[in-house]
Each structure stands twice: as C-alpha cells, then as structure tokens.
Amino acid sequence: MKKLLLLAVISGLAVVLPAHAQQVQVKVEVNKIEVSAQKTPNFQAGDVANKNVPKPKEWLEAEVAFSLDSAPRGSVVPSLEFRYYVAVRGADGAKYLTGDVKHVNLVPDRDLYSVAYVSPATIGKITGEYNRVSANDILVAVEISYQGRIVAESSSGGPDGWWRGQATEPGVLAKNKTPFSLLWLDRYPDVEESR
C-alpha cells in the first residue's frame, strides 16, 4: 500500500509541476535597441588552408537590451519570442524584413540581450551596396511575446508602430544562423533551433 501511495504522490507531482511552470508570469521591458554594422568574422583553423578575405563584408546587427522580471520570483522563464522588423531604405523606397528569434531558459533579474542579423547580400539587394551597412538607412523594431501574447515592443526610431501593417519579407536571421554563432555565447540567452 505504501508503494502505491508513493507512486500516486510521484505521479501527482509529475502532473502538477508542468502546470505550475506554465503559470510563470513575466514582465519585460525593452531598454535599448542598438543598430550597427558587424564585419564577417575571420576564423582560423588548424589543418586547413587559410583563405584571406582582404575586405570582409558588413552584416546589419540589431541588439535589444531588455530586462525581465518573473513571478514567482526567481523562476526561470521557459521562452520568449522576439519578432524583429527591419526597414531598409533603398533606391526604390523602403523594404521591410522580418524574422523570429526564440530564446529559451531565460534567467530574470540580470542584464539580458537578444540579437539578430541581416546578411550583406540581403542589404545589398535593397540598397545596391553589398560591402557595407549604413545604420542611417535602417530602422529596427521588436515585438516580444510570451506564451503567444505580446508583452513588450519597441523601435530604434521612426513614428510609433511604423512596422504594423507593412508588407514584409523574410531576411532577419537569428545569431545561430550566421557566422557569428560561436561568438559571445555568454552574452545572449540560448536560442531554440527551428525545426
């Protein structure tokens, strides 16, 4: 009988814990969006020929500094979804790019950052300049969602809500889909791999 009771208690905990984990409430605040150019990194490895690239191209980097509070206090937040919007001014007007980054296992009460990139080829297709990025021609906005509900949004400039209702196309990449994937691992929360 004691074994059955212990098994029932353990089984009951297995049911209660996931329900409790889903009840974590979060408060997110975007502190800053920084838009900059980042040159393609030049990695070196042993046992392969070094192929020098004299003029590395520039990627658009959009970094979001944010803060996160959770209730119950100290709970690890299982995931936050960041939808990035990037407006790039080109000769034929602005193009609007978008992409998603899903961060997992976020620890609140510390400085947190998310980052996304646009490749030199995508920027070049719009602006005609394939080697460099001009941050003056770019606006970035982000919407942060928790359990399917937007909990924070912000923009690097422009009128409020400029990204809403725009025709968008893919083009914003998570760090793990770029040559920067091995860099700054301790700065950014883990990203869930897309399936």
Beta strands, then each sheet from edge to edge (+ up, - down):
strand 1: 25-39
strand 2: 58-71
strand 3: 77-90
strand 4: 93-106
strand 5: 112-118
strand 6: 138-146
strand 7: 149-155
strand 8: 168-170
strand 9: 173-174
sheet 1: 1+ 2- 5+ 9-
sheet 2: 7+ 6- 3+ 4- 8-
end
